[in-house]
């Protein structure tokens, strides 16, 4: 027995330094490590990074901070699961008979990951836990990660170079750090920003540009599409979208947004007055409702590809005109069109198809999101209050088809769905698009 113990070393003299080294070595296995004190509601970071620190600082309480971190680390399909796992108020009960509990989730950055709570000490009730997040997706080697990073950098640089060739101002943003980098700046943008040693954080920069370099009537729409949450929801990595707006002196400007990575985006701005004139705007825009008109549908939209086409009209619109006059009818049309137009994305199109009938074409939308959006439009229409006609109550019916096809081919399916809705009024009917062979 004595011989068996010869390999066991004495306790090291520099024990604090020794155990510090062990702690750091162990932390290499994890994305983050925090000791949480549930009694004082505090967190002591053992291992963290800039991304985690950002969201840790966002919360007003320890619970808010932990939730912020995990919700922003997790992919959409894992958010609900990881949110429930990190509820601190139930932790004592969940760890009543366990020293460790864990949950696997799919992360945006690290792939499959594991979150764990580890009991620290024997305090009853539970006081301290070690909260760690581990990357369990070990399929990619460091070399493969470096290759992927180089490829991403190459693609990003190609996108930036393309913008540099056609846009007067080009700016990049990192949503994690909110750091902004100007690759090219026009005199107009310099004038709008004034003298600055370095660019302000992204949100402050957007507001300053919108308030000084965008015409008042276009500020709301530009603010919406330049928002981080909008870009992440509607613009996949590697894709781009364009938005036309008027600058402060009424000239047309194009803003192009290119999603270069999960947390990085590049914006380009250039004058478009030579390509888009007020004459074209008058040709294709309905003067009453300010949405696109039937000519736009016939010339441009009917031959385009779409993932959903919707027909909508105002219930009992003839009664509105007959009982309150055509001026009331015009006010109703303008109010309804405003709701429809503000409820769609930049890549979708709203057309006044004829009379009180509107057509909406959607790009890249799922059946569930489509139904939710139409129900929101329907609910908003119910709340319309016409300033000069307080007794008028409006409702709308929607009929749509979803799938993948040419707008003109999908139109008849949407028409039939609207016919079904008109039998009930104030409802939404959706049918799948079945392309004829």
Buried (B, 14 or more C-beta within 10 A) or exposed (E): EEEEEEEEEEEEEEEEEEEEEEEEEEBEEBBBBBBBBBEEEEBEEBBBEEBBBBBBEEBEEBBEBBBBBBBBBBEEEBBEBBBEBBEBEEBBEEBEEEEEBEBBBBBBBBBBBBBBBBBBEEEEEBBBBBBBBBBEEEEBEEEEEEEEEEEBEEBBEEBBEBBEEEBBBBBBBBBBEBBBBBBBBBEBBEEBBEEEEEBBEBBEBBBBBBEBBBBEEBBEBBBBBBEBEBBBEBBEBEEBBBBBBBBBEEBBBBBBBBBBBEBBBBBBBBBBEEEBEEEEEEEBBBEBBBBBBBEBBEEBBBEEEBBBBBBBBBBBBEEBBEEBEEEBBEBBBBBBBBBBBEBBBBBBBBBBBEEBBBBBBBBBBEBEBBBEBBEEBBEBBEEBEBEEBEEBBBBBBBBBBBBEBBBBBBBEBBBBBBEBBBEEEBBBBBBEBEEEE
